[in-house]
Amino acid sequence: MLIRKTLFACAGIIVVCMMALSGCASNTSNSSGSSLKTGPGVDVANKTITLGILSPYSGPVAAPVGDPLARGVEVYFKHVNDNGGINGYKVKFLEEDTQYNPQIEVQKYNQIHNQVLMIADSLGTPTTFAIKNQAASDHMLVSAATLSSALAREKYLVLVGTPYRLQVENAFDYIVHKQGIQSPATGIIYQNDEYGQDGLTGYKEAVAAYHMNDVAEANYAPTDTDFTAQVSQMKAAKARRTPIVAKAPLRIGLLYLRCASATLRLPR
């Protein structure tokens, strides 16, 4: 469901951005209407718009996230092309495998940035961080499949969803204001990396803002598959609401199952 929501957001953002980037020039010699600007990624003669995709097509992130998101963007624009394209222009893609490696992302970005109108999909927080300065220097719009709040204010990046930090804060806003639970005993289980730290920041801000009773914090390594110790810590501390900041679907599932078996309550 999360990937589907991300895909819908990503496709909608790309369409709006493409219209803004490529549809702002008028052809003064043609009074019948407007035309697109010739430039990187825009082929007026062949009526095509080329977009870049920088995504992991190999490695552990490819199957659960990289492939589905990139394929979804492609399928969406196949539908657009089959229905006349964008003002008669067909959309094409230049796709590169980043392997979820920041150095490779930089190399691939440098290979294609002069051939595309925008980056339609840059997947990952560390990889997108690696190209953000160059993209800003190039005035290259990037639809970024990252939910890091640290990237939310970058001028040329468009995040496709709510940052992790705000997701955690929104969960506790709902608990306090919608469910009417005041000063709940809370804990957090988070992945011990930049991803998890962003969620932890939101958790600490929510604790301060909503005067929650923080009883436990536990983390785990990105490679862990056994979460008995973390869940036991929450249960021993009598945490009544426990957000989980996890990335890989397998680990999310294992954590939820372990929490359910321990009768821990998660924010809904």
N, C-alpha and C positions, 0 to 999 in steps of 0.2 A: 504493500500500500504506500509506503514511504517513497519507493522508487517511482511509482505511478504518479504520485503528487508532484514529485520533483520533475518528472518528465513533462507533465502538463504545464507547470510553471516555466520550465526551460523553453519549451516550444513557443509559448505565448510571448515570453520576453524577447526571443530571437526575432519573431515576426515584427514586433513593435520597433526593435532596434534597427532591423533592416530597412524598414520604411523610413525611419528617421535619417539613416545614413545615406541611403541611395535614392530617395525620392524627393530630395529638396531642390533639385536643379530644374529649371524650366528651359525648354528649347526655344530660344527667341525666334529662330527661323521657321518654327513649326507652330502655327497658331492653333492647331487642333488639340494640343494638350501638352503635358509635361513629359520629359524624358529623363533617364537616369544619367548621372555623371560617369564618364569614362574614368577608370582609376583601378587601383589594385582590387582584384576580385570582381570587377564589373566589365564584362565583354559586351559592348554595345552591338558590335557586328553580328555576333552569334546569339545575342540576347540571353546571356547566362550570368548568374551571380554565384560566385564561389565562396564558400564558408570553410573555415578550418575547424577540425576537431582534434584536440589533444587529450587522449584518453588511454588508460591502461588496457591494452588488448591481450596482454600476457601478464603472468604473475598472479598472486593471490587475490588482488582487487578486481581482476578482469571479470570473472564469472559472476560474482554477486552484484557488482555495480557498474563497472566500466562498459562491458558489452551491452547490457540491457539499456542503459541510458543513451549510448551512442546509437544503437539500433532504433530506439524509439524516436530520436530526432530525425533519423533517416526516413523512417516510415511516415512520420508526419509530413515531411517535405515531399515525399513521393505523392502523397495525397494532394498537396498543394500543386505540384507539377502536373498531376493528372487532371486537375481542374483549371488549367490555364496559367498556372504559375503566378508570379507577382507582377502585375501590369504586363503580362506576356513574357516575362523573363523566367527561365527555369533555374532552379537552385541545384548547384553541384557541391561536392565536398572534397576537401583535401584532408585525409585522415592520417594521423601519425600515432604510433604506439609509444607512449611515454614510460611504460612499465612501472608507473607510479614512482618515478625517480626524478627528483627536481633537476638534476644535471641534464638528464635526457630531455626533459620538458623544455629546458632552455635551448638545447640544440635543435629540437624539432620546431620550436617557435621561430628561431632564426632562419630555418629552412623555408618556412611557408609564409612568413608574415607579409612579404611583398606580393603574394599571390592571392590573398584572401581579403574580403571586405571586412570580416570580423571573425573572431574565434567564437564559434557557436557552442563549444563545450570544452571547458578546461576542467578536468575532474581532479579534485583533491586539494586539500589545504596546503601542504608543503610544496606541491608542484605549482600551484597558482601563485603562492608567495614568491616563487623563484622567477616568475616572468612579469610580475606586476609593475616593476619600475620600467622595464623595457617597453611594456605595453603602453604605459603612460607617456613615455618619450615618443613612441610611434603614433600616439593618439589612436591606439587600437582598442576598440570596444571588445570586452571579453565577458561572455556569459559563463559565470564560474559556478561549477557544481561543488561548492564548498559552503559550509554554514558557519565559518569562523567569524565571530564578531569583529576581530581585528582587521578584517578585510572589508567590512561593511561601508566604510567611508572613503574607499579608494575611488577616485573620480571615474576611471574607465572600467571598473569591474561592476557587474550586475549579478548579485547573489540570487540564486534560484529558490531560496527558502529562508525561513526564520533561523537566525544564528542559534547555535547550541545554548549560548548564554541566556538568550531571551526565552527559549523553549522551557528551560528550567524555571525561570522567573514567572512565566505565564502559568505553569502548572501550579505553583504555590499561590499565585494570585487567585486562581480558580478555587483552590482549597479554602482560602481565607474568605473570599468575597462571595463565592457561589455556594459552597458547601457550608459556610458559616462556622468553620472550625478555627478557633482562636488559639494561638500559641501551641501548635501541634508539636509533638516530639518527633523530630525528623533526623534522618541520616542520609548519606549519599554514598553510592558505589560508582566509581568513575574509572575510566581507562587512564592509565598513568602515562599520558603523552599530551601534546598540545591540544588535541581534540578534547580529551577529558578535562584538562585544565580550564578550557573555556566554559564547560558546563559547571565546573567547580566554582568559577568566578560568579556565575549567575546564581548558584546556590547560596554562596556567602552573602551576596547582595540581597537575596530574598530573605535570608535569615535576619539580616539587619532591618530591612524595610518592614517586614511583617511580624517582627518580634517572636520568631519561632524558637523553639527549644532544640538547639542542635546537640544531639546526643552521641553521634558517631559519624566518622568519615573513614571510608575504606577505598583502596584502589587496587588495581590488578594490572599486570603486564599485558601488552597487546597480544602476546602469544599464549596466555593462560587459557585453559579449558575447564579448570576445576575452581569453583567459586564458593566452596563450602565454608572456608575461613571467613570470607567477607560477609556472607549472609549470616553466619553464626554470630559475628560481631554485631550486626544490626539487631538480631534477635535478643542478644544478651543485654544490649543497651536499651531495649524496649522502644526502638524507633517505630513510629506508627505510620509515617509516610516516608518512602525511600525512593527518590528518583535514581534512575540508572542511566549513566552516560556511557554508552557502548557503541561500537561501530559495526563490526562484522555481524551479519545476521545470525550466524551460528552462536556467537557469544551472547547476543541479545536473548536468543531462545533459551540457552542454557541458564542464563541468569534469571530469567523469568520463571523457568521451571523450578529452579532452586529456591527462589523467593516464595513461590506458591507452596512448595512442600514445607517451608518453614512458617507459613501463614503470615508472611510480611505483606503489608499493603503498599501498593505503588500508586503514585499520583495518576489520576485518570482524566 
